[in-house]
Amino acid sequence: MIKQFIDKLLGKSGGAATRGKARFGKRQEVPASVHGINPALVDERARNVVTTLQDAGFEAYVVGGAVRDLLLGLRPKDFDVATNATPEQVKGLFRRAFIIGRRFRIVHVVYGRGREHEVIEVSTFRAYMDSNGAEQVLGNERTSKGELAGMKHAVDASGRVLRDNVWGPQEEDAARRDFTVNAMYYDPASQIVVDYHNGIRDAKKLTLRMIGDPATRYREDPVRIIRAIRFSAKLAALGFKLEPKTAAPLLASSKLLADVPQSRLFDEMLKLLQTGHAVATVEQLRALGMSTGIYPLLDIVVERADQPFVRAALQDTDRRVGEGKPVAPSFLLACVLWADVRDGWAQRMQPRGGERPMAPFPALQDAIDDVFNARIGDVSGRGKLGADMREIWMMQPRFDKRSGATPYSLVEQARFRAAFDFMRLRADVGEIGEAIAEWWQEFSTADDVRRQDLMDQVRDEQHKKVRQRAPRSAGTAASRPVATPAAEASAALPPDGEVALAPARKRRRRRKPRSGDGGGGGGGEGASGAAE
């Protein structure tokens, strides 16, 4: 006892070994009779990855959130696998496998193609590395890219881990994971769960507990702050709560997110909103006092979450995820930022300072550009996501045009369904008439005969309105109803309904008039020019 006391005072290896043992936990192999996992809930492709690795002589387990869900009797949507095989060794065992990542090198094993494809993510057991022993760089991931190229374990000045590719034993791999309920390993062959940090106990107690000191773990990787919010929101419906010690440092640690690359924060924001628990996430952020400060665009989502249109979009996203349907970030973000586009559009179509108001479609395009510059910036606003959002917005005035070729051409657009769903939500909250949404719903699924009947009905209704307004045509302009931006844009559409989405008008070479050339032409698409 005296020797142990002296060793403790001097910090000799015995004490260090004890601390290391406590840090890495005690290995518990829990049989199926105790954990009760139903093996039928395990994805066949994940099982195949584990079996292939084990047959090649490696250790391999289903790991992480999939094990947690299996313990709760849920069918996991995603399966991850952990192994002692290196990324190169894993890649060599599968026909379609790709090594990705720099900070954490992992392997994606791909099954199937197109929308039906499935990715099993395979990671190598990592060593638990103390940040004090890591190589240190002064900058961040972007400014220190050259230095980081040859490093396996590196941190920045704040202690945030920039590289973590040192392989190690399973007990150390478990210690470096975030929550106890995400640090369990399941072997589908033996049906044993390997648990180092009492994850099964915490799962039964419905507790989300961080492994190790929470403040230190958040400093190592500030994105764990967002993961804590995401998991607590996802599992709230099942009764899970954040352990008080895990929740306490969240708000104070959130300032560390300022050093995380914007692209990574953008991706984490999308995970918060697109995993089927967007409404619960907003409520959790508010409950934790973290409504602002994580990411500017997320701040807007939380701020506007109670607006009927945004609330409907969040609920619709959660519903689609729950039904196993695909969701697109462009749709949800288009809903969140629609108020900015709509208001900017209306302002540009009003006379200002003696200047003539802008034409409807250039005004809409200009308003969209301003919203991209002010709200999204360069992270994703100039790529496919931005292009999809722009198409959704630009199609909205076209729904008011239900004559000529417009309906036929609109339903053929690649983004028609997203734009229609957007318009449907607008009708649900009373921004536009319900009758328009119902008309387009029927038109989009009808045969040619029924489509012509629908268009004839619209034409008859319009003629009837014209006849009813005729006796009052001599009235003053002030007595006329004020046109909405969408209605004015619809009125500005050319007869055939074709709208040029590009802002620039093509210049035409002027020709000298010839005898017999009446100048009318065939009235095709080229005659309309840029829609105004």
Phi and psi in degrees as a GROMACS rama.xvg file:
@    title "Ramachandran Plot"
@    xaxis  label "Phi"
@    yaxis  label "Psi"
@TYPE xy
-62.9344  -40.7005  ILE-2
-62.4739  -41.9208  LYS-3
-62.8051  -37.8959  GLN-4
-65.3653  -42.8761  PHE-5
-65.8507  -42.8089  ILE-6
-59.478  -39.0542  ASP-7
-65.2179  -42.6745  LYS-8
-62.8717  -40.3583  LEU-9
-85.9875  -6.97397  LEU-10
68.0125  36.091  GLY-11
-75.5763  175.141  LYS-12
-59.6795  -31.5424  SER-13
-58.7539  -45.8413  GLY-14
-65.316  -39.6587  GLY-15
-64.7641  -39.7645  ALA-16
-63.9996  -40.2591  ALA-17
-62.7885  -43.9124  THR-18
-63.4836  -40.424  ARG-19
-63.8929  -40.9799  GLY-20
-62.3022  -41.4984  LYS-21
-65.8641  -39.3879  ALA-22
-64.1565  -41.6465  ARG-23
-86.6946  -6.50223  PHE-24
75.6313  177.155  GLY-25
-108.629  127.364  LYS-26
-67.2222  126.113  ARG-27
-123.559  126.526  GLN-28
-103.178  108.089  GLU-29
-100.375  121.434  VAL-30
-77.9292  166.832  PRO-31
-60.5711  -31.2491  ALA-32
-63.5387  -20.7997  SER-33
-99.2104  -49.4964  VAL-34
-79.088  -27.3663  HIS-35
72.5632  20.5509  GLY-36
-67.8424  135.331  ILE-37
-85.878  111.752  ASN-38
-63.1276  -19.3703  PRO-39
-68.0365  -17.1217  ALA-40
-83.3401  -6.09587  LEU-41
-82.8804  128.35  VAL-42
-61.1154  135.932  ASP-43
-64.2602  -33.9111  GLU-44
-72.4358  -37.2827  ARG-45
-64.2244  -40.6284  ALA-46
-61.3771  -38.9584  ARG-47
-65.5351  -39.5106  ASN-48
-62.6485  -46.1889  VAL-49
-61.5792  -46.3532  VAL-50
-62.7939  -42.2708  THR-51
-60.6903  -43.38  THR-52
-67.2073  -41.7722  LEU-53
-66.8792  -39.0482  GLN-54
-65.1633  -25.133  ASP-55
-85.0547  2.55097  ALA-56
95.8877  10.2407  GLY-57
-102.848  159.151  PHE-58
-78.8179  144.126  GLU-59
-158.497  138.93  ALA-60
-145.683  150.024  TYR-61
-70.4687  139.349  VAL-62
-140.605  162.197  VAL-63
81.5661  -143.246  GLY-64
-61.9065  -26.5165  GLY-65
-63.8268  -40.6953  ALA-66
-65.9096  -41.8702  VAL-67
-57.0764  -47.8121  ARG-68
-65.5127  -39.1885  ASP-69
-61.2609  -39.9324  LEU-70
-62.8655  -31.5587  LEU-71
-86.8649  1.93271  LEU-72
80.456  17.7161  GLY-73
-101.036  152.515  LEU-74
-88.8475  112.122  ARG-75
-62.8142  145.913  PRO-76
-85.0105  -28.3048  LYS-77
-130.624  145.328  ASP-78
-123.776  130.127  PHE-79
-113.762  151.652  ASP-80
-126.053  140.815  VAL-81
-119.865  143.149  ALA-82
-150.414  164.763  THR-83
-92.7552  3.90447  ASN-84
-77.4276  142.721  ALA-85
-73.8967  162.906  THR-86
-54.2595  -39.7567  PRO-87
-66.1407  -39.205  GLU-88
-67.4297  -38.9926  GLN-89
-63.874  -46.6326  VAL-90
-58.2145  -36.581  LYS-91
-70.5102  -12.6089  GLY-92
-94.9277  -9.92092  LEU-93
-128.769  143.717  PHE-94
-67.9858  -41.5774  ARG-95
-118.527  86.6133  ARG-96
-137.584  139.587  ALA-97
-135.814  129.109  PHE-98
-82.9171  127.303  ILE-99
-129.679  165.111  ILE-100
88.4063  152.612  GLY-101
-117.785  -47.2115  ARG-102
-63.8878  -48.7456  ARG-103
-125.991  114.408  PHE-104
-82.8078  123.027  ARG-105
-133.974  173.151  ILE-106
-121.368  133.019  VAL-107
-100.172  115.892  HIS-108
-97.2091  120.871  VAL-109
-107.157  132.377  VAL-110
-120.466  139.076  TYR-111
76.2098  178.138  GLY-112
-139.628  164.745  ARG-113
65.472  -148.952  GLY-114
-68.2631  -20.5045  ARG-115
-88.7506  2.79425  GLU-116
-71.1906  155.71  HIS-117
-132.297  139.814  GLU-118
-114.745  124.626  VAL-119
-101.85  118.866  ILE-120
-88.9025  125.029  GLU-121
-116.27  122.859  VAL-122
-117.884  151.401  SER-123
-90.9521  139.933  THR-124
-50.4995  130.183  PHE-125
-109.935  147.5  ARG-126
-74.7926  148.612  ALA-127
-83.9455  107.826  TYR-128
-106.652  127.749  MET-129
-71.3219  132.826  ASP-130
-59.8936  -26.6236  SER-131
-65.6399  -23.966  ASN-132
-97.6003  2.11107  GLY-133
-84.1397  157.424  ALA-134
-70.4903  144.942  GLU-135
-118.766  138.718  GLN-136
-118.517  154.102  VAL-137
-81.7153  -31.6769  LEU-138
-94.2337  -153.663  GLY-139
-114.592  -167.033  ASN-140
-61.6398  -32.8681  GLU-141
-81.7076  -46.8989  ARG-142
-76.9363  -19.3444  THR-143
-112.336  24.7436  SER-144
-56.5717  -41.3298  LYS-145
-63.4137  -44.9477  GLY-146
-64.222  -39.3286  GLU-147
-72.506  -17.8622  LEU-148
-55.4202  -37.5726  ALA-149
-103.249  11.4565  GLY-150
-102.191  143.968  MET-151
-101.174  -28.7338  LYS-152
-141.038  111.409  HIS-153
-143.975  149.137  ALA-154
-131.16  160.994  VAL-155
-91.9298  -173.363  ASP-156
-63.6588  -26.5892  ALA-157
-85.015  -5.91808  SER-158
95.6191  2.83851  GLY-159
-72.3937  131.779  ARG-160
-74.8179  123.74  VAL-161
-103.968  -25.3259  LEU-162
-140.671  136.148  ARG-163
-148.277  74.6867  ASP-164
-127.386  42.82  ASN-165
-104.476  118.512  VAL-166
-79.1702  150.967  TRP-167
-156.804  -171.123  GLY-168
-78.2135  167.57  PRO-169
-62.0029  -39.1573  GLN-170
-63.9576  -32.1551  GLU-171
-76.1193  -34.6647  GLU-172
-61.8624  -39.9663  ASP-173
-64.9997  -38.8809  ALA-174
-67.4889  -26.3221  ALA-175
-89.0336  -3.50839  ARG-176
-76.795  166.98  ARG-177
-82.7306  -67.2783  ASP-178
-103.168  151.405  PHE-179
-60.4817  -35.1554  THR-180
-76.275  -8.64778  VAL-181
-105.983  8.42035  ASN-182
-116.543  33.5609  ALA-183
-111.554  154.005  MET-184
-124.224  129.653  TYR-185
-119.553  127.405  TYR-186
-100.101  108.412  ASP-187
-62.2213  -26.0768  PRO-188
-72.0064  -53.4785  ALA-189
-88.66  -13.7177  SER-190
61.2799  29.8136  GLN-191
-97.3001  139.462  ILE-192
-102.579  125.616  VAL-193
-96.2816  122.587  VAL-194
-131.8  120.812  ASP-195
-102.824  -20.9054  TYR-196
-129.179  33.0499  HIS-197
57.5721  39.5681  ASN-198
-65.8656  -37.2807  GLY-199
-63.1162  -41.0032  ILE-200
-62.6646  -45.2867  ARG-201
-66.5946  -34.3319  ASP-202
-64.2224  -39.7348  ALA-203
-69.7211  -31.5601  LYS-204
-85.5636  -0.456781  LYS-205
56.7578  47.3833  LEU-206
-119.803  131.939  THR-207
-98.948  109.584  LEU-208
-124.801  129.97  ARG-209
-74.7102  139.033  MET-210
-76.6191  129.05  ILE-211
81.503  -166.191  GLY-212
-77.2806  118.253  ASP-213
-57.0979  -44.4094  PRO-214
-60.7316  -40.727  ALA-215
-66.6675  -41.5648  THR-216
-66.8349  -37.0977  ARG-217
-67.0389  -34.3461  TYR-218
-70.0367  -37.1807  ARG-219
-61.7336  -40.6665  GLU-220
-147.857  97.8857  ASP-221
-60.1162  -20.9924  PRO-222
-64.3007  -18.7602  VAL-223
-60.3464  -25.563  ARG-224
-61.7838  -45.5659  ILE-225
-69.463  -37.4059  ILE-226
-64.2426  -37.653  ARG-227
-61.407  -41.4698  ALA-228
-66.1829  -44.4139  ILE-229
-63.8895  -46.722  ARG-230
-68.6129  -38.1709  PHE-231
-65.9517  -35.8859  SER-232
-70.2795  -43.199  ALA-233
-62.444  -40.2563  LYS-234
-95.9334  -0.184019  LEU-235
-60.5169  -37.8495  ALA-236
-63.7614  -23.3058  ALA-237
-90.3003  -2.54304  LEU-238
98.6616  3.91924  GLY-239
-69.133  146.113  PHE-240
-135.253  149.815  LYS-241
-70.2071  132.807  LEU-242
-59.6154  137.498  GLU-243
-51.4754  -41.1654  PRO-244
-67.7875  -29.8037  LYS-245
-74.7625  -36.1008  THR-246
-79.9768  -29.8687  ALA-247
-55.5145  -45.1542  ALA-248
-84.0327  -0.978213  PRO-249
-57.6906  -52.3005  LEU-250
-63.878  -46.5228  LEU-251
-65.5265  -31.5332  ALA-252
-80.6092  -14.6223  SER-253
-61.4534  -22.8178  SER-254
-65.0666  -20.4253  LYS-255
-66.8667  -20.5752  LEU-256
-65.602  -17.9254  LEU-257
-62.4185  -23.4027  ALA-258
-92.2831  -3.01343  ASP-259
-83.8552  136.343  VAL-260
-53.6404  139.589  PRO-261
-60.1064  -35.7729  GLN-262
-63.706  -37.734  SER-263
-70.1355  -38.774  ARG-264
-64.7794  -38.5233  LEU-265
-60.7568  -44.6393  PHE-266
-63.4111  -40.8057  ASP-267
-67.9386  -34.15  GLU-268
-62.4064  -42.3249  MET-269
-63.8337  -36.3812  LEU-270
-63.5919  -37.4807  LYS-271
-61.5329  -36.2417  LEU-272
-97.2427  -13.3145  LEU-273
-122.838  20.3214  GLN-274
-106.478  14.7988  THR-275
92.3883  8.99762  GLY-276
-138.128  39.7905  HIS-277
-64.8508  -44.6268  ALA-278
-63.5322  -43.8731  VAL-279
-65.0156  -33.6799  ALA-280
-64.5337  -44.2194  THR-281
-59.5963  -44.3289  VAL-282
-63.6914  -38.7859  GLU-283
-67.7369  -41.9107  GLN-284
-59.4863  -42.3758  LEU-285
-66.9162  -41.5675  ARG-286
-64.3579  -32.9365  ALA-287
-87.0982  -0.293667  LEU-288
72.8235  27.5674  GLY-289
-119.565  37.6813  MET-290
-64.0561  -25.397  SER-291
-132.525  159.832  THR-292
105.187  -11.6914  GLY-293
-83.9611  -51.2245  ILE-294
-157.238  133.728  TYR-295
-53.684  -41.9885  PRO-296
-69.3749  -33.6562  LEU-297
-67.1166  -35.7374  LEU-298
-56.8482  -41.2435  ASP-299
-66.722  -40.3833  ILE-300
-59.0726  -48.8485  VAL-301
-64.7768  -41.7765  VAL-302
-61.2531  -37.9044  GLU-303
-100.943  6.79119  ARG-304
-62.2349  -23.617  ALA-305
-90.6956  -6.38005  ASP-306
-69.4737  136.451  GLN-307
-52.1398  -43.1747  PRO-308
-68.382  -45.6058  PHE-309
-67.6952  -41.1518  VAL-310
-59.4511  -43.3048  ARG-311
-62.5421  -38.6832  ALA-312
-66.7796  -41.484  ALA-313
-64.015  -44.461  LEU-314
-65.8341  -38.4058  GLN-315
-65.6629  -38.9874  ASP-316
-63.2887  -45.9626  THR-317
-60.4277  -41.3921  ASP-318
-62.6152  -45.6245  ARG-319
-63.7231  -42.3949  ARG-320
-62.6443  -42.1335  VAL-321
-62.7809  -29.3333  GLY-322
-90.4094  3.01833  GLU-323
76.7703  18.2039  GLY-324
-91.3846  153.055  LYS-325
-71.2707  149.899  PRO-326
-128.706  149.64  VAL-327
-120.964  133.056  ALA-328
-61.3319  -29.7032  PRO-329
-60.1489  -38.0061  SER-330
-67.18  -50.1182  PHE-331
-64.6822  -43.3733  LEU-332
-67.9747  -33.1642  LEU-333
-63.2553  -37.0791  ALA-334
-67.0743  -43.582  CYS-335
-63.46  -37.6136  VAL-336
-98.0838  3.93672  LEU-337
-60.7745  -37.9991  TRP-338
-59.7487  -38.4308  ALA-339
-66.4539  -43.4387  ASP-340
-64.7223  -47.8738  VAL-341
-60.723  -45.7726  ARG-342
-68.3696  -41.2786  ASP-343
-65.0034  -35.1596  GLY-344
-63.2647  -48.0272  TRP-345
-63.023  -40.2725  ALA-346
-63.4725  -38.7131  GLN-347
-71.4491  -18.3299  ARG-348
-95.1617  8.85671  MET-349
-104.763  144.301  GLN-350
-60.455  135.969  PRO-351
-134.864  123.207  ARG-352
57.1442  36.0396  GLY-353
81.0351  -4.91442  GLY-354
-84.6449  151.328  GLU-355
-70.2382  141.282  ARG-356
-66.1054  156.029  PRO-357
-72.81  151.656  MET-358
-67.4334  153.758  ALA-359
-54.1569  -50.4406  PRO-360
-73.8718  -42.3102  PHE-361
-59.9186  -34.7105  PRO-362
-64.5974  -41.494  ALA-363
-65.5506  -43.9955  LEU-364
-62.3281  -40.2618  GLN-365
-66.3497  -40.7586  ASP-366
-63.7231  -39.5175  ALA-367
-64.1262  -43.3255  ILE-368
-58.4209  -42.4726  ASP-369
-63.5041  -39.4058  ASP-370
-66.8782  -41.6056  VAL-371
-59.9568  -45.0191  PHE-372
-65.8261  -38.6434  ASN-373
-84.0943  -33.6899  ALA-374
-108.626  -32.333  ARG-375
-110.028  -39.6239  ILE-376
72.2329  -147.253  GLY-377
-98.6799  0.493512  ASP-378
-64.0955  -53.5649  VAL-379
-140.046  -0.515719  SER-380
-73.2951  -10.4822  GLY-381
-108.94  4.63364  ARG-382
-104.175  -152.864  GLY-383
-62.0772  -39.2314  LYS-384
-57.7226  -46.2692  LEU-385
-64.8539  -38.6805  GLY-386
-64.6195  -40.6133  ALA-387
-66.0961  -42.0842  ASP-388
-60.8889  -43.6032  MET-389
-60.5848  -43.1699  ARG-390
-64.2334  -41.3301  GLU-391
-58.3002  -45.5731  ILE-392
-69.2489  -43.5413  TRP-393
-67.776  -22.6473  MET-394
-79.5797  -17.9311  MET-395
-57.7744  -47.1685  GLN-396
-66.2472  -22.0731  PRO-397
-70.3901  -22.214  ARG-398
-67.7328  -20.8517  PHE-399
-78.2272  -13.3934  ASP-400
-98.4689  102.041  LYS-401
-116.397  44.0182  ARG-402
-143.659  170.482  SER-403
63.5291  -142.953  GLY-404
-92.4659  -5.72625  ALA-405
-55.3443  -52.7611  THR-406
-58.2536  -39.6891  PRO-407
-66.8986  -42.174  TYR-408
-73.3272  -32.4564  SER-409
-68.6323  -41.6059  LEU-410
-69.529  -13.5406  VAL-411
-88.8942  -7.71893  GLU-412
-67.4417  143.524  GLN-413
-61.5879  -32.8961  ALA-414
-100.053  18.3662  ARG-415
-59.0351  -46.9306  PHE-416
-61.3113  -42.3229  ARG-417
-64.8025  -43.3848  ALA-418
-65.3742  -37.7968  ALA-419
-65.4955  -45.4963  PHE-420
-59.2581  -37.9806  ASP-421
-61.9437  -47.7409  PHE-422
-63.9139  -36.6616  MET-423
-60.479  -42.6063  ARG-424
-64.8581  -38.6271  LEU-425
-59.8922  -39.2094  ARG-426
-69.4625  -38.476  ALA-427
-60.5817  -33.5016  ASP-428
-97.0419  6.64  VAL-429
85.6439  12.2043  GLY-430
-74.4835  -31.8404  GLU-431
-133.109  169.929  ILE-432
-69.589  141.421  GLY-433
-63.1947  -32.5856  GLU-434
-61.8913  -35.559  ALA-435
-65.0603  -44.3622  ILE-436
-62.8806  -41.6696  ALA-437
-66.2808  -38.9334  GLU-438
-61.453  -47.0657  TRP-439
-68.6522  -33.2347  TRP-440
-60.8939  -45.5011  GLN-441
-70.6357  -42.3266  GLU-442
-62.2687  -38.9998  PHE-443
-67.8444  -20.0333  SER-444
-114.088  -1.38789  THR-445
-84.7827  163.676  ALA-446
-83.5712  177.594  ASP-447
-62.8959  -37.4072  ASP-448
-65.2039  -47.2199  VAL-449
-66.6661  -35.3186  ARG-450
-61.2571  -41.46  ARG-451
-65.9786  -37.9914  GLN-452
-60.4015  -43.2515  ASP-453
-62.7622  -41.8809  LEU-454
-68.9399  -35.1659  MET-455
-64.5311  -37.8032  ASP-456
-62.9578  -42.6575  GLN-457
-62.8121  -42.4061  VAL-458
-62.7833  -42.7681  ARG-459
-64.3612  -40.0185  ASP-460
-63.5808  -41.4663  GLU-461
-65.8273  -39.8158  GLN-462
-64.5105  -38.9934  HIS-463
-64.3298  -41.4685  LYS-464
-64.9248  -37.2025  LYS-465
-63.4017  -42.7646  VAL-466
-65.8006  -36.1912  ARG-467
-70.4091  -30.7923  GLN-468
-83.7023  -18.0789  ARG-469
-54.7278  -47.6003  ALA-470
-61.3445  -23.0859  PRO-471
-98.7125  8.25904  ARG-472
-64.0255  -22.1585  SER-473
-82.3633  -2.06237  ALA-474
-67.1956  169.99  GLY-475
-74.022  157.24  THR-476
-63.5793  -29.6201  ALA-477
-65.3851  -23.0359  ALA-478
-81.6911  -10.1782  SER-479
-79.4675  147.355  ARG-480
-66.3644  149.291  PRO-481
-78.9156  127.171  VAL-482
-76.7041  140.771  ALA-483
-80.617  161.811  THR-484
-55.4974  -41.5727  PRO-485
-65.5129  -39.3655  ALA-486
-66.9898  -40.6536  ALA-487
-65.5052  -39.1532  GLU-488
-65.7189  -38.1042  ALA-489
-63.2299  -42.5866  SER-490
-62.9498  -27.7915  ALA-491
-83.4502  -7.17991  ALA-492
-65.4858  142.986  LEU-493
-66.682  161.745  PRO-494
-54.2524  -35.3947  PRO-495
-84.2793  -0.598265  ASP-496
79.2025  3.83233  GLY-497
-80.9698  130.37  GLU-498
-116.243  127.352  VAL-499
-82.9633  116.142  ALA-500
-77.9541  -20.4382  LEU-501
-74.2237  139.241  ALA-502
-71.3954  -21.1964  PRO-503
-90.4262  141.185  ALA-504
-94.2087  131.195  ARG-505
-69.8918  134.297  LYS-506
-82.0758  140.553  ARG-507
-113.021  145.762  ARG-508
-76.8402  127.312  ARG-509
-74.1299  133.175  ARG-510
-111.431  148.957  ARG-511
-73.0635  138.229  LYS-512
-64.1064  141.221  PRO-513
-118.505  155.767  ARG-514
-63.4394  135.428  SER-515
87.3537  -8.33192  GLY-516
-91.1256  102.606  ASP-517
-78.927  -12.7878  GLY-518
83.1444  -3.75886  GLY-519
-79.2135  -40.0671  GLY-520
70.2  -170.354  GLY-521
-87.1914  -5.3476  GLY-522
70.9855  28.4465  GLY-523
-78.6904  -166.074  GLY-524
-60.3459  -37.4281  GLU-525
-65.0505  -22.9826  GLY-526
-72.4525  -21.7378  ALA-527
-80.8443  -24.8829  SER-528
63.7575  -150.29  GLY-529
-82.2666  131.876  ALA-530
-68.3982  138.651  ALA-531
